Amino acid sequence: MATLNFELKNQTASENVYAYITGQALDNNNALFLLKTDGKTPYYPTSPSSTISDLTEDCAIHLGTPGSTTTVTIPHLAGARLWFVRDGKLTFYLNPGPALVEPSPSNTTDPNYNLFWDFCEFTWNDAQLYVNITYVDFVSLPIALTLTNAAGENKTVPGLPANGLDTICSELQAQHARDNVGWDKLVVTNENGANLRAPYVDQVWSKYTGATLTVNTQAAAGDVTGSVVNGKLTFSPGNIAYDQPSTADVFSNSSGAFAVSGDPTKDAVTARLAAALNRTTLLSNPIQPNGENVADYYQGAVTNHFSRICHEVTIGGSGYAFPYDDVAPSDGADQSGSAFDANPKLLTVTVGGGAVGSNLNQNSADHANIPPAQGDPGDVEKKSRLHGLKKLVHKFSH
């Protein structure tokens, strides 16, 4: 059976850091997989007789003292996660199936809720190793990646600086002070107060009622063109149509107008529309996603400020901050914080971040000078959205 080594580096100040690896074992009929505490022995749970059953094996991998490196060995895995927790251990459960009950960043009754934890995602199969950091559900511990291939070449994703979480939380609170629409409500703290995780659409519909929007699917369908007809943004070829999306649709990228359809052309268009709405580039660029620079993103008063701030704080600016953050111009920069290689030799994953500081750039100063969007703050409904993002602003179009 093929195996691959991961080196896990503890760059936190804590001696109490643990890792967990979960996924689907591709060489064992896609069985549910966890790695045991020794970092090399597979654990394939059997189906329990009742829900919320305990694991029967210890799967907490201790990383040792700050600055130390722990090597673990994995088989081919799909849909896998490498979890880290500081100053505690994570609790996983099993449901019949077996199905893994993972830690929840939004369920206040979850035993993991008040812990400092995070994860990166990966798949390793016969074709390649693909790994990425993510801020889609929440932000907590800094995680950095270095993928070394058989030729000795490295691809690095630096991730957040050591003070990244606190910087993001401060920036969200500052954004709320500027526009008063609830970005500070994304900040979740523990009982000690420590940070744990942290009318644009109308204008778009109005513009493309009398103008043409071109979307390059970056797939077999090539370019499709559309405009708003009878209230629907309609594209051809393919007879693809969208109702005006809600804020929940824009941020989740998976509901309402932006629900996955199963039509590869429509889903490709959806990804590019969702990315442009999160980045607020649809008004300025009628040919999506090509012709854009990273500097063009998040320039509107109403934009996905969570994503903007995550990218500004992250070293190098890359990391998934919404589900379609991997959308990029055909010749443009990738913002997704991923690394992949067909011939991987070693993956080094560091928890704890680099030197204290941030990647905040002039965009932050520019946003401080953008006036609040027009609209009554009282019209802004706040709901719990997107797991760990908590009480996200519901009406993105105000």
C-alpha positions in Angstrom: 0.0 0.0 0.0 1.3 3.4 -1.0 2.2 5.8 1.9 3.3 9.4 2.3 5.0 11.2 5.1 3.8 14.4 6.7 6.0 16.5 9.0 4.0 18.4 11.6 5.8 21.4 13.1 4.7 23.0 16.4 5.4 26.7 16.1 3.1 27.7 18.9 4.2 28.6 22.4 2.3 25.6 23.8 3.6 22.1 24.7 0.0 20.9 24.5 -0.7 20.7 20.8 -2.4 17.7 19.2 -3.1 16.7 15.6 -5.7 14.4 14.1 -6.1 13.0 10.6 -9.4 11.9 9.1 -10.6 11.0 5.7 -11.8 8.2 3.3 -9.3 5.4 2.7 -9.1 5.0 -1.1 -7.2 1.7 -1.0 -9.7 0.2 1.5 -13.1 0.7 -0.2 -13.3 4.3 0.9 -13.7 3.2 4.5 -13.8 5.9 7.2 -10.2 6.5 8.3 -8.5 8.0 11.3 -4.9 7.8 12.2 -4.0 6.4 15.7 -2.0 8.2 18.2 1.3 6.7 17.1 1.0 8.6 13.8 1.3 5.5 11.6 -1.4 2.9 12.4 -4.8 3.2 10.6 -8.0 3.1 12.5 -11.1 2.0 10.6 -14.1 2.4 12.9 -16.9 0.0 12.7 -20.5 1.1 12.7 -21.8 1.7 16.2 -25.3 0.7 17.4 -26.2 4.2 18.5 -25.5 7.8 17.6 -22.9 10.0 19.3 -20.8 7.0 20.2 -17.2 7.4 21.4 -14.2 6.4 19.3 -12.7 3.1 20.4 -9.1 4.2 19.7 -7.0 7.2 20.8 -6.3 9.3 17.7 -4.7 12.3 19.3 -1.1 12.8 18.0 1.0 14.8 20.4 3.3 17.3 18.6 5.8 17.8 21.4 7.5 20.9 22.5 7.5 24.2 20.6 9.8 24.0 17.7 9.7 20.2 17.4 8.7 18.2 14.4 6.5 15.0 14.4 6.4 12.7 11.4 3.2 10.8 10.5 2.5 8.4 7.7 -0.7 8.3 5.7 -2.2 6.1 3.0 -4.1 7.3 0.0 -7.0 9.5 1.4 -9.8 11.5 -0.1 -11.8 14.3 1.5 -9.2 14.3 4.3 -8.5 16.8 7.0 -5.5 17.4 9.2 -6.8 18.9 12.4 -4.8 20.8 15.1 -5.9 21.8 18.6 -3.9 23.8 21.2 -4.2 23.4 24.9 -6.7 20.5 24.8 -7.9 17.5 22.8 -10.6 17.3 20.2 -13.7 15.1 20.7 -14.9 13.1 17.7 -18.0 10.9 17.8 -19.4 8.1 15.6 -22.8 7.7 14.2 -24.1 4.5 12.5 -22.6 4.0 9.1 -20.1 4.6 10.4 -20.1 8.3 10.0 -17.8 10.7 11.8 -19.2 13.5 13.9 -16.6 16.3 13.5 -16.0 19.3 15.9 -18.4 22.1 15.2 -17.4 25.8 15.4 -21.0 27.0 15.7 -22.7 24.6 18.1 -22.2 26.1 21.5 -22.9 22.7 23.2 -20.1 21.0 21.3 -17.3 19.9 23.7 -14.8 21.5 21.2 -16.5 24.9 21.0 -14.2 26.7 23.5 -11.0 25.2 22.2 -8.4 26.7 19.8 -8.6 24.4 16.8 -8.4 24.5 13.0 -7.7 22.2 10.0 -6.3 22.1 6.5 -7.8 19.9 3.8 -6.1 17.4 1.4 -6.6 14.5 -1.0 -3.9 12.1 -2.0 -4.6 9.6 -4.8 -2.8 8.0 -7.7 -2.9 11.3 -9.6 -1.6 13.8 -7.1 -1.5 15.3 -3.6 -3.7 18.4 -3.3 -3.8 20.3 -0.1 -5.2 23.7 0.9 -5.6 25.9 4.0 -9.1 27.3 4.4 -10.9 30.2 6.1 -14.4 29.3 4.7 -16.0 28.2 7.9 -13.9 30.1 10.5 -10.4 31.4 11.3 -8.4 30.2 14.3 -4.9 28.7 14.4 -2.4 29.7 11.8 -1.5 26.8 9.4 1.3 26.9 6.8 2.1 24.4 4.1 5.3 23.3 2.2 4.9 20.6 -0.4 8.1 19.0 -1.6 8.1 16.9 -4.7 10.4 14.1 -5.9 12.6 16.6 -7.7 13.2 18.6 -4.5 11.0 21.5 -5.6 8.9 23.3 -2.9 5.5 24.9 -3.1 4.8 27.0 0.0 1.5 28.4 1.3 2.6 30.7 4.2 -0.8 31.1 5.9 -1.6 33.5 8.7 1.1 35.2 10.8 1.2 34.2 14.5 -1.1 37.1 15.5 -3.4 36.5 12.5 -6.6 35.7 14.4 -6.4 38.7 16.6 -5.6 41.0 13.6 -8.6 39.7 11.7 -10.9 40.1 14.7 -9.7 43.7 15.1 -10.2 44.5 11.5 -13.7 43.0 11.5 -14.6 45.2 14.5 -13.1 48.2 12.7 -15.1 47.5 9.6 -18.3 47.4 11.7 -17.3 50.8 13.2 -17.2 52.1 9.6 -20.4 50.7 8.2 -22.4 49.5 11.2 -23.7 46.3 9.5 -22.5 43.7 12.0 -19.1 42.4 10.9 -18.0 42.5 14.5 -20.6 39.8 15.2 -18.4 37.3 13.3 -15.9 37.4 16.2 -16.4 34.5 18.6 -14.7 34.6 22.0 -14.3 32.1 24.8 -15.3 32.6 28.5 -12.1 34.5 29.1 -12.7 36.9 26.2 -10.0 35.5 24.0 -10.6 35.4 20.3 -11.4 31.9 19.1 -12.4 32.1 15.4 -13.3 34.8 14.0 -27.1 47.6 -2.3 -24.5 45.9 -4.6 -26.6 43.0 -6.1 -29.4 45.5 -7.1 -26.8 47.6 -8.9 -25.5 44.5 -10.8 -29.0 43.5 -11.9 -29.7 47.1 -13.0 -26.4 47.3 -15.0 -26.9 44.1 -16.9 -30.5 44.9 -17.8 -29.1 47.0 -20.5 -25.6 45.6 -20.9 -24.0 42.2 -21.7 -22.1 40.1 -19.2 -19.6 37.6 -20.5 -18.5 34.7 -18.4 -15.6 32.5 -19.4 -16.4 29.1 -17.9 -12.7 28.0 -18.3 -14.1 24.7 -19.5 -15.5 23.1 -22.6 -18.4 25.5 -22.9 -16.0 28.5 -23.3 -17.7 31.9 -23.1 -21.3 32.4 -22.3 -23.1 35.7 -22.5 -26.0 37.0 -20.5 -28.2 39.9 -19.5 -31.1 40.5 -17.2 -34.4 39.6 -18.8 -37.7 39.7 -16.8 -35.7 39.9 -13.6 -33.5 36.9 -14.3 -29.8 37.0 -15.3 -30.0 34.7 -18.4 -27.1 33.3 -20.3 -26.7 31.6 -23.7 -25.9 29.1 -25.0 -27.4 26.7 -22.5 -30.5 28.6 -21.4 -29.0 29.3 -17.9 -30.9 31.7 -15.7 -30.5 33.1 -12.2 -32.9 34.8 -9.9 -31.4 37.6 -7.9 -29.4 35.9 -5.2 -29.9 36.6 -1.5 -27.0 37.4 0.8 -27.1 33.8 2.1 -26.7 32.6 -1.5 -23.7 34.9 -2.1 -21.9 33.9 1.1 -22.7 30.2 1.1 -22.3 29.8 -2.7 -24.6 26.7 -2.3 -28.2 27.8 -1.8 -31.0 29.4 -3.7 -29.9 30.9 -7.0 -26.4 29.5 -6.4 -27.3 25.9 -5.5 -25.4 23.2 -7.3 -27.4 22.2 -10.4 -25.5 19.2 -11.7 -25.2 21.0 -15.1 -21.4 21.5 -15.5 -21.8 24.6 -17.6 -24.2 26.3 -15.2 -22.1 25.3 -12.1 -19.0 26.8 -13.8 -21.0 30.1 -14.4 -22.3 30.0 -10.8 -18.7 29.7 -9.4 -17.6 32.8 -11.4 -20.7 34.8 -10.5 -20.4 34.0 -6.9 -16.7 34.9 -6.8 -17.3 38.2 -8.6 -20.1 39.1 -6.1 -18.0 38.2 -3.1 -15.1 40.3 -4.5 -17.5 43.0 -5.9 -16.1 43.1 -9.4 -19.2 42.5 -11.5 -20.0 46.2 -11.9 -16.4 47.0 -13.0 -15.7 44.0 -15.2 -18.3 42.7 -17.7 -15.9 39.9 -18.8 -15.5 37.5 -15.9 -13.2 36.4 -14.5 -10.5 37.5 -17.0 -8.8 40.8 -17.1 -8.8 41.2 -13.3 -6.0 41.8 -10.8 -6.0 40.9 -7.2 -5.9 44.7 -6.5 -9.4 45.0 -8.1 -11.0 42.7 -5.5 -13.1 44.0 -2.5 -13.1 47.7 -3.6 -16.8 48.3 -3.0 -18.3 49.7 0.2 -20.5 46.6 0.3 -18.2 43.5 -0.2 -17.2 40.4 1.5 -15.1 42.2 4.1 -14.4 38.9 5.9 -12.7 37.5 2.8 -10.9 40.8 2.2 -9.5 41.0 5.7 -8.4 37.3 5.7 -6.5 37.9 2.5 -4.9 41.1 3.7 -3.8 39.5 7.0 -2.5 36.3 5.5 1.2 36.2 4.6 1.3 36.2 0.8 -2.5 36.8 0.6 -3.7 33.3 -0.3 -6.2 31.0 1.4 -9.8 30.0 0.8 -12.1 32.6 2.4 -15.2 31.6 0.5 -16.1 28.4 -1.3 -15.2 29.7 -4.9 -12.1 31.6 -3.9 -10.1 29.4 -6.3 -11.7 31.2 -9.3 -9.1 33.2 -11.0 -8.4 34.8 -14.4 -7.0 32.3 -16.9 -3.6 34.1 -16.6 -4.1 35.5 -13.1 -3.0 34.8 -9.5 -4.5 32.0 -7.5 -6.0 33.2 -4.2 -7.0 29.8 -2.9 -3.9 28.9 -0.7 -3.5 25.4 -2.3 -0.5 23.3 -3.3 -0.5 20.2 -5.5 1.9 17.9 -7.2 1.8 14.6 -9.1 4.9 13.3 -7.5 4.9 14.4 -3.8 7.7 13.4 -1.5 6.9 15.2 1.7 4.2 17.6 3.1 5.4 19.9 5.9 2.5 21.4 7.9 3.3 24.1 10.5 0.9 25.2 13.1 1.4 28.5 14.9 2.4 30.9 12.2 5.5 32.9 11.4 6.7 36.2 12.9 4.1 38.4 14.6 2.8 40.9 12.0 0.3 41.0 9.2 0.1 41.4 5.5 -2.3 44.3 5.7 -1.6 46.6 2.7 -2.8 49.9 1.3 -6.2 48.3 0.6 -6.9 48.5 4.3 -6.3 52.2 4.4 -8.4 52.6 1.2 -11.3 50.8 2.9 -11.0 53.0 5.9 -11.9 55.9 3.6 -14.8 54.3 1.8 -18.1 55.8 3.1 -20.7 53.4 4.4 -23.1 51.9 1.9 -26.4 53.7 1.7 -29.3 52.1 3.6 -30.8 51.9 7.0 -28.7 49.7 9.3 -32.0 48.8 10.9 -32.9 46.9 7.7 -29.9 44.6 8.2 -31.1 41.2 9.5 -28.4 39.1 11.2 -28.6 35.3 11.2 -26.3 32.5 12.0 -24.7 31.5 8.7 -21.9 29.3 7.4 -21.1 27.3 10.6 -18.3 29.3 12.3 -19.0 32.6 10.7 -21.8 33.3 13.1 -24.5 35.9 12.6 -23.4 37.0 9.2 -25.0 40.1 7.7 -28.1 38.7 6.0 -29.0 41.4 3.5 -25.9 41.8 1.4 -27.7 44.0 -1.1 -28.4 46.9 1.4 
